[in-house]
Structures are given as C-alpha cells and as structure tokens.
Amino acid sequence: MTEISNTRSAAQEAPEASRSRLHRLMRYLPLIAPLLLWAVPCWVLLHTGQHWPLPVTLTGTALFVLGLVGMPLAMARGHGRRQQDRAAIVGDTLLGGIWVLFTWSVLLGVTLRLVLAVAGVGDGQGRARIVTWAVLGTAAVLLAWGYAEARRVPRVRRLDVPLPRLGAGLDGTRVVLITDTHYGPLDRARWSARVCETVNSLEADLVCHTGDIADGTADRRRAQAAPLGTVQATRAKVYVTGNHEYYSEAQGWVDLMDELGWEPLRNRHLLLERGGDTLVVAGVDDVTAESSGLAGHRAHLAGALQGADPGLPVLLLAHQPTFVDRAAAHGIDLQLSGHTHGGQIWPFHYLVRLDQPAVAGLSRHGARTLLYTSRGTGFWGPPFRVFAPSEITLLVLRSVQGSTSQ
C-alpha cells in the first residue's frame, strides 16, 4: 500500500511541477514578448547578411530600439490610470504593426530565403535584401488593408440556426448580434451610427449586445455609444457585460445601456413570445465580474434561469465562449458570445484558442447546446483586422416543427 501511495504521489507531483514552471514563465512573458517582437524583425531585416550601408543599419536598429522602449511606455500611459488617448493610439498602432512585421519576418523571411537558395537566385547578400523588401512590402500591404477592414462598417453574416426545442410559432425569429464594439481612443461616433443603421435595416425581433462596449468609462465614451439608443427591435434589445466593462466602472455602462433603451440581463431572463410559443432569453455577467469587487456582479446562470419553465428553449447571452461548459451542463439551447475577435490579427487566433473553446462561428457542445461566437463588431487596441473580418450577425432561429410543416 505504501509503494502504491508513493507512486501516485510522484505521478501527481510531476504535472504540478510542470504547471508551476509554466506559471513562472508566464510571469516573465510581458517582459519577453516585447523583446522578441522587436528583436526578431530587426535581426531578420537588418543583420542577416544584407550588408546595408552603415547609416541604414544604424538608423534601422535605432528605430527598432525606440519602438521596443516606446511601445510599452505608450500603452502604459494610454491604458493605465492616466488613460491618455493619444498615447493609447500610438502604443496600440505600434503593437499591431510590430505583430504583423514579426509574423511575416518569421514566416515569409525563413520560407523565401530557403526558396531563393534552392532556386539559386543571387548571392547571400542579394537573397537577404530580397527577403527584407518582400517582408516590408507584405507587412505594409497587410497593415493598410487591415486598417481599412477595422474601420469599415462590418459586413452582415447571416445564418440559420436550428433549435430542436423551438416551437413552430417562433420559427424564423430574427436575432441580430453585435458585440465588442470597443469604443475607445479613436473617435468612432460616425462609425457607431452607421453600424446602428445597418442593424435597423435587418428588422430584427431581438437585438443582442454581448459586451465589451468600450475601453473607458461610460461618461468618457458616451458620444460614441449614444447611437446605440437608435437601435430598433420588434421585441427587445438586450445587453450583458463583457470583461472590459469591469476595467472601466461597469455599473456606469449598465446604467447607460438602460438609459439608451437596452435591457441589461444581469443574471436574469425575459420571455420572447410569438405565435403561441415562448423563448427564454437569459443573460449573465461576464466571468470576470466577481473578481472585480463590484457588489452584486458575478456570472450566475442558475439565477438567470430562476423561475423559467425548464421545458422552454433558452437563448443565453454570455460574453466569453468559455462559459459554454456551464451552459451545456444546464442544457442551454443556444449561447451567443463574442470576446475572441476571431483573433483580430492573424495568426493570433491560435493563442486565443488556448484560452477559449471556440474562436468564431457555430459549434456544438454537449448533447444539446450550440454556441455562436462572433468575431466582433469593432476592434480592440491595434486598429487593424487581418484575416479576421468584423461582423454584424443575423441569426434566424429555425424550429424543427416549423421546417417540417412548411
């Protein structure tokens, strides 16, 4: 018995030690990541056989060092206690730009150098310079395109969502989802108004906002959020908090959305009735709410469903896809979420996938639960979207009974 206990103890200690090492590494990540982001492109573009004239090498290296030092400082001033919008714009733009440059320095830089070497194109210096110009050109094109994608009014993504428990009277119910508008340092009041015009053109029964309205307090971003008051729905406009509300006085955002005519679903539900059938529309605070210290804020699904007929279908609003495990355990029919931005700037979605069960689109979890994860309507931080377009989503709920009778 003693030997078995010792074996089990050793087996348990191994993964615990591994997790401990990972946690220690994660603590240093904020220091390591900026260094890698700036050092790798600097090395690939300037110091791998290009033999640029000395002034070019020195100037280029100095710019990379300036970016390495300036980006964290600008982001700290922009997103810290001071919240200086100009500093945030500079820091966020540098972050997006260097992420794209880092990505393509690694992917295109290594691949193209190998291809040129195998093809026997030029000498070492010639190949190195071709790589530099190819990487810079690719990054410039992607950043220009990504900026245009981020600032445009999102395209409408339409899809039918079959829900077996949905009554025939609710077949064809139109649900519009916007999320992660992230009103912030760049004034997007006009963009906000155009988004709301697009939403109204979809003639929705239910309009949902699944959080991360803005970066900043409600008082500070009121002008950008004000057009949300013009959104129209035949049945209801509902809203739940995202994690970014809890960085910026979340209760202020709950109060403002209520003032603008939206129903804040803070661990509660309402009933949507049509054609003699009923849909439970429930919402929960973001999973980060409890750690925010705000009284009464927490994600409480049982509270959201309290008093609802368990035989009715449930549409749940929860900001983060990771909440779907709890939703599936409660037999929720459909969860609507945002948070991921679809990765926003490729290939960041691979990192998002480590934290969330889905990055974008419709997925099934458990025996009954469907999850729709929006790529988001706005953007956070860097004003770029690369291979992760924003969206306004129109989900048409379909009933098995309704489809069969038609």
Solvent accessible surface area in square Angstrom, and as a share of the most:
residue,aa,sasa,rsa
1,M,188,0.84
2,T,98,0.57
3,E,142,0.64
4,I,92,0.47
5,S,63,0.41
6,N,91,0.47
7,T,92,0.53
8,R,160,0.58
9,S,49,0.31
10,A,60,0.47
11,A,64,0.49
12,Q,116,0.52
13,E,103,0.46
14,A,64,0.49
15,P,60,0.38
16,E,95,0.43
17,A,44,0.34
18,S,55,0.36
19,R,124,0.45
20,S,47,0.30
21,R,138,0.50
22,L,97,0.48
23,H,109,0.49
24,R,109,0.40
25,L,98,0.49
26,M,102,0.46
27,R,162,0.59
28,Y,119,0.45
29,L,77,0.38
30,P,93,0.58
31,L,131,0.65
32,I,64,0.32
33,A,35,0.27
34,P,24,0.15
35,L,94,0.47
36,L,90,0.45
37,L,18,0.09
38,W,20,0.07
39,A,44,0.34
40,V,40,0.23
41,P,0,0.00
42,C,16,0.09
43,W,152,0.53
44,V,23,0.13
45,L,4,0.02
46,L,21,0.10
47,H,66,0.29
48,T,35,0.20
49,G,30,0.29
50,Q,0,0.00
51,H,135,0.60
52,W,37,0.13
53,P,76,0.48
54,L,120,0.60
55,P,94,0.59
56,V,69,0.40
57,T,24,0.14
58,L,108,0.54
59,T,81,0.47
60,G,14,0.13
61,T,41,0.24
62,A,60,0.46
63,L,112,0.56
64,F,28,0.12
65,V,80,0.46
66,L,121,0.60
67,G,7,0.06
68,L,46,0.23
69,V,84,0.48
70,G,23,0.22
71,M,7,0.03
72,P,54,0.34
73,L,110,0.55
74,A,14,0.11
75,M,38,0.17
76,A,65,0.50
77,R,104,0.38
78,G,5,0.04
79,H,66,0.30
80,G,31,0.30
81,R,248,0.91
82,R,150,0.55
83,Q,48,0.21
84,Q,69,0.31
85,D,39,0.20
86,R,209,0.76
87,A,16,0.12
88,A,1,0.00
89,I,57,0.29
90,V,81,0.46
91,G,0,0.00
92,D,4,0.02
93,T,53,0.31
94,L,59,0.29
95,L,39,0.19
96,G,0,0.00
97,G,16,0.15
98,I,5,0.02
99,W,42,0.15
100,V,2,0.01
101,L,25,0.12
102,F,46,0.19
103,T,6,0.04
104,W,47,0.17
105,S,0,0.00
106,V,59,0.34
107,L,77,0.38
108,L,42,0.21
109,G,3,0.03
110,V,86,0.50
111,T,78,0.45
112,L,36,0.18
113,R,71,0.26
114,L,113,0.56
115,V,83,0.48
116,L,19,0.09
117,A,50,0.39
118,V,134,0.77
119,A,69,0.54
120,G,57,0.55
121,V,60,0.35
122,G,55,0.53
123,D,92,0.47
124,G,41,0.39
125,Q,71,0.32
126,G,25,0.24
127,R,51,0.19
128,A,0,0.00
129,R,68,0.25
130,I,73,0.37
131,V,0,0.00
132,T,5,0.03
133,W,159,0.56
134,A,32,0.25
135,V,0,0.00
136,L,67,0.33
137,G,36,0.35
138,T,40,0.23
139,A,5,0.04
140,A,61,0.47
141,V,102,0.59
142,L,17,0.08
143,L,38,0.19
144,A,68,0.53
145,W,104,0.36
146,G,0,0.00
147,Y,94,0.36
148,A,58,0.45
149,E,15,0.07
150,A,2,0.02
151,R,72,0.26
152,R,87,0.32
153,V,25,0.14
154,P,5,0.03
155,R,123,0.45
156,V,36,0.21
157,R,86,0.31
158,R,152,0.55
159,L,37,0.18
160,D,79,0.41
161,V,0,0.00
162,P,75,0.47
163,L,1,0.01
164,P,84,0.53
165,R,67,0.24
166,L,0,0.00
167,G,11,0.10
168,A,50,0.39
169,G,21,0.20
170,L,0,0.00
171,D,18,0.09
172,G,19,0.18
173,T,0,0.00
174,R,80,0.29
175,V,0,0.00
176,V,0,0.00
177,L,0,0.00
178,I,0,0.00
179,T,0,0.00
180,D,0,0.00
181,T,1,0.00
182,H,3,0.01
183,Y,2,0.01
184,G,3,0.03
185,P,33,0.21
186,L,43,0.21
187,D,105,0.55
188,R,6,0.02
189,A,30,0.23
190,R,208,0.76
191,W,12,0.04
192,S,0,0.00
193,A,37,0.29
194,R,131,0.48
195,V,2,0.01
196,C,1,0.01
197,E,114,0.51
198,T,33,0.19
199,V,0,0.00
200,N,43,0.22
201,S,79,0.51
202,L,6,0.03
203,E,132,0.59
204,A,2,0.02
205,D,16,0.08
206,L,0,0.00
207,V,0,0.00
208,C,0,0.00
209,H,0,0.00
210,T,0,0.00
211,G,0,0.00
212,D,2,0.01
213,I,0,0.00
214,A,0,0.00
215,D,23,0.12
216,G,1,0.01
217,T,33,0.19
218,A,7,0.06
219,D,124,0.64
220,R,102,0.37
221,R,14,0.05
222,R,100,0.36
223,A,76,0.59
224,Q,10,0.05
225,A,0,0.00
226,A,45,0.35
227,P,21,0.13
228,L,0,0.00
229,G,31,0.30
230,T,80,0.46
231,V,5,0.03
232,Q,129,0.57
233,A,30,0.23
234,T,100,0.58
235,R,118,0.43
236,A,21,0.16
237,K,30,0.13
238,V,0,0.00
239,Y,1,0.00
240,V,1,0.01
241,T,0,0.00
242,G,0,0.00
243,N,12,0.06
244,H,27,0.12
245,E,0,0.00
246,Y,26,0.10
247,Y,144,0.55
248,S,7,0.04
249,E,122,0.55
250,A,0,0.00
251,Q,75,0.33
252,G,28,0.27
253,W,0,0.00
254,V,10,0.06
255,D,78,0.41
256,L,5,0.02
257,M,0,0.00
258,D,89,0.46
259,E,115,0.52
260,L,31,0.15
261,G,47,0.45
262,W,3,0.01
263,E,67,0.30
264,P,21,0.13
265,L,0,0.00
266,R,58,0.21
267,N,26,0.13
268,R,97,0.35
269,H,43,0.19
270,L,32,0.16
271,L,89,0.44
272,L,4,0.02
273,E,101,0.45
274,R,63,0.23
275,G,66,0.64
276,G,83,0.80
277,D,43,0.22
278,T,26,0.15
279,L,0,0.00
280,V,0,0.00
281,V,0,0.00
282,A,0,0.00
283,G,0,0.00
284,V,1,0.00
285,D,2,0.01
286,D,2,0.01
287,V,49,0.28
288,T,47,0.27
289,A,0,0.00
290,E,123,0.55
291,S,102,0.66
292,S,43,0.28
293,G,68,0.65
294,L,66,0.33
295,A,101,0.78
296,G,66,0.63
297,H,9,0.04
298,R,109,0.40
299,A,20,0.16
300,H,60,0.27
301,L,9,0.05
302,A,57,0.44
303,G,17,0.17
304,A,0,0.00
305,L,33,0.16
306,Q,142,0.63
307,G,80,0.77
308,A,21,0.16
309,D,79,0.41
310,P,122,0.77
311,G,54,0.52
312,L,42,0.21
313,P,6,0.04
314,V,12,0.07
315,L,0,0.00
316,L,0,0.00
317,L,0,0.00
318,A,1,0.01
319,H,2,0.01
320,Q,15,0.07
321,P,0,0.00
322,T,51,0.29
323,F,3,0.01
324,V,0,0.00
325,D,104,0.54
326,R,115,0.42
327,A,0,0.00
328,A,30,0.24
329,A,88,0.69
330,H,95,0.42
331,G,17,0.16
332,I,1,0.00
333,D,1,0.01
334,L,0,0.00
335,Q,0,0.00
336,L,0,0.00
337,S,0,0.00
338,G,0,0.00
339,H,44,0.19
340,T,7,0.04
341,H,14,0.06
342,G,10,0.09
343,G,5,0.05
344,Q,14,0.06
345,I,11,0.06
346,W,72,0.25
347,P,27,0.17
348,F,83,0.35
349,H,45,0.20
350,Y,138,0.53
351,L,89,0.44
352,V,21,0.12
353,R,125,0.46
354,L,151,0.75
355,D,98,0.51
356,Q,6,0.03
357,P,40,0.25
358,A,9,0.07
359,V,23,0.13
360,A,44,0.34
361,G,7,0.07
362,L,71,0.35
363,S,34,0.22
364,R,143,0.52
365,H,34,0.15
366,G,57,0.55
367,A,109,0.84
368,R,99,0.36
369,T,1,0.00
370,L,11,0.06
371,L,0,0.00
372,Y,0,0.00
373,T,0,0.00
374,S,0,0.00
375,R,49,0.18
376,G,0,0.00
377,T,1,0.01
378,G,0,0.00
379,F,8,0.04
380,W,76,0.27
381,G,14,0.14
382,P,8,0.05
383,P,6,0.04
384,F,13,0.05
385,R,1,0.00
386,V,2,0.01
387,F,107,0.45
388,A,4,0.03
389,P,43,0.27
390,S,6,0.04
391,E,1,0.01
392,I,0,0.00
393,T,0,0.00
394,L,3,0.02
395,L,0,0.00
396,V,16,0.09
397,L,0,0.00
398,R,74,0.27
399,S,1,0.01
400,V,76,0.44
401,Q,91,0.40
402,G,3,0.03
403,S,62,0.40
404,T,109,0.63
405,S,94,0.60
406,Q,162,0.72
